[in-house]
Amino acid sequence: MMIRKATMRDWDALQSLFAEARRTIAALGIDQWQDGYPYSDVIASDIAKGSTYVMEIDGTVCATFVLVDDGEPTYDRIYDGHWLSGDDSRRYVAIHRVVISLDMRGHGISTAIMDYAAAHARSLGRASLRIDTHKGNIVMRRMLQRHGFSYCGMVYVESGASFVAYERVLTD
């Protein structure tokens, strides 16, 4: 297993992962990402910023995720709850767009991703990891709980849609 920053050479693999994720989410009856999100310009921008990561096994990209180091405006306000590490808006690393190939689920990929994200956050002196997901995405919510995340409340994205928010406080 190798985690590295994505490059434009990973474009086709990322598109394939996101397409598979959209189909999987739709099969669960969830409307998240069904409008084509993440859009091509979002993916390209995240790659250019160096915030998209891929996991390779034997040279094949099998997962992707985004780490945001400089704050997530969506997380500036939380409703019906509170962040575990407080409201200091820049003491965390946000995780977005976690996608694991269906073929590789159950092989420790999510553990490797969350361990990598935690090590990255610690290297920056951050106190926690934050993430959000669709309230109906039970698979993701269970995975977050398995990896030490706690439900904190609701956040609203730019479109006005609400998502459940989780945080994992990092300890030494």
C-alpha positions in Angstrom: 0.0 0.0 0.0 1.2 3.4 -0.9 -0.5 6.8 -0.3 0.7 9.7 -2.3 -0.6 13.1 -3.6 -2.6 12.7 -6.8 -1.5 14.1 -10.1 -3.4 14.7 -13.3 -2.0 11.3 -14.5 -4.5 9.9 -12.0 -7.5 11.6 -13.7 -9.0 8.5 -15.2 -8.6 6.4 -12.1 -10.3 9.2 -10.0 -13.1 9.5 -12.5 -13.6 5.7 -12.3 -13.6 5.7 -8.5 -16.1 8.6 -8.3 -18.4 7.0 -10.9 -18.4 3.7 -8.9 -19.1 5.7 -5.7 -22.1 7.5 -7.3 -23.6 4.1 -8.4 -23.0 2.7 -4.9 -24.6 5.7 -3.1 -27.5 5.7 -5.5 -28.1 2.0 -4.8 -28.5 3.0 -1.1 -31.2 5.4 -2.1 -29.0 8.4 -1.2 -29.1 11.5 -3.5 -25.6 12.6 -2.6 -23.3 13.1 -5.6 -26.0 12.2 -8.0 -25.7 15.5 -9.9 -22.1 14.6 -11.0 -20.3 15.9 -7.9 -17.4 16.1 -7.4 -17.3 18.1 -10.6 -14.3 18.0 -12.9 -13.3 21.5 -11.9 -13.4 20.6 -8.2 -11.2 17.5 -8.8 -8.7 19.4 -10.9 -8.5 22.3 -8.4 -7.9 19.9 -5.5 -5.2 18.1 -7.5 -3.6 21.5 -8.3 -3.7 22.5 -4.6 -2.1 19.2 -3.6 -5.0 18.2 -1.4 -6.1 15.1 -3.2 -4.4 11.8 -2.2 -4.6 8.4 -3.8 -3.8 4.9 -2.4 -2.1 2.5 -4.7 -1.7 -1.2 -4.4 0.6 -2.9 -6.9 0.4 0.2 -9.0 -3.4 0.4 -9.2 -5.2 3.3 -7.6 -7.8 1.8 -5.3 -8.9 4.8 -3.1 -8.8 8.5 -2.9 -9.4 11.2 -0.3 -8.9 15.0 0.2 -7.2 16.6 3.2 -7.9 20.3 3.8 -5.3 21.9 6.1 -6.4 25.5 6.1 -9.9 25.3 7.5 -13.3 24.4 6.0 -15.8 27.2 5.9 -18.6 24.7 6.1 -17.4 23.8 9.6 -17.4 27.4 10.9 -20.9 26.8 12.1 -22.3 23.6 13.5 -25.9 23.1 14.5 -27.6 20.9 17.0 -24.3 20.1 18.7 -20.7 21.2 19.0 -17.2 20.3 17.9 -15.3 18.3 20.5 -12.1 20.4 20.1 -13.9 23.7 20.4 -14.8 26.3 17.8 -11.2 27.4 17.0 -11.8 27.2 13.3 -8.2 26.2 12.3 -7.2 23.5 14.8 -8.2 20.6 12.6 -7.7 18.9 9.3 -10.8 18.2 7.3 -11.3 15.0 5.3 -13.4 15.0 2.2 -14.4 12.7 -0.7 -13.2 9.4 0.8 -13.8 6.7 -1.9 -12.6 3.1 -1.7 -13.0 0.8 -4.6 -15.6 -1.8 -4.0 -13.1 -4.5 -4.8 -10.8 -3.3 -1.9 -13.3 -2.8 0.8 -12.6 -4.9 3.9 -8.8 -4.9 3.2 -7.8 -2.2 5.8 -7.9 0.7 3.3 -10.0 2.9 5.5 -7.7 2.3 8.5 -4.7 3.3 6.3 -6.5 6.4 5.1 -7.5 7.5 8.6 -4.1 6.7 10.1 -2.5 8.8 7.3 -4.9 11.7 7.9 -4.2 11.6 11.6 -0.4 11.5 11.1 -0.7 14.4 8.7 -2.8 16.5 11.1 -0.3 15.8 14.0 2.6 16.8 11.8 0.8 20.2 11.4 0.1 20.4 15.2 -3.6 20.1 14.7 -5.9 18.8 17.4 -8.4 16.8 15.4 -9.8 15.5 12.2 -13.3 16.6 11.0 -15.5 15.1 8.3 -19.1 15.2 7.2 -21.3 12.8 5.3 -24.9 12.4 4.2 -27.1 11.3 7.1 -28.3 8.3 5.1 -24.8 7.1 4.4 -24.8 4.4 7.1 -21.7 2.6 5.6 -19.6 5.8 6.0 -21.0 6.6 9.4 -20.2 3.2 10.7 -16.7 3.4 9.3 -16.2 6.8 11.0 -17.3 5.4 14.4 -15.0 2.4 14.0 -12.1 4.9 13.5 -12.8 6.9 16.7 -15.0 9.7 15.2 -17.9 11.0 17.3 -21.0 12.6 16.0 -21.0 16.3 16.7 -24.0 17.8 15.0 -25.1 19.1 11.6 -23.4 21.3 9.0 -24.8 23.0 5.9 -23.0 23.1 2.6 -23.1 26.0 0.1 -26.2 24.4 -1.6 -28.1 24.5 1.7 -28.0 20.7 2.1 -27.4 19.4 5.6 -24.8 16.8 6.5 -23.9 15.0 9.7 -20.6 16.1 11.1 -18.0 14.0 13.0 -14.8 14.7 14.7 -11.9 12.7 16.1 -9.7 14.3 18.7 -6.1 13.3 18.2 -4.2 12.2 21.2 -0.5 11.5 21.4 
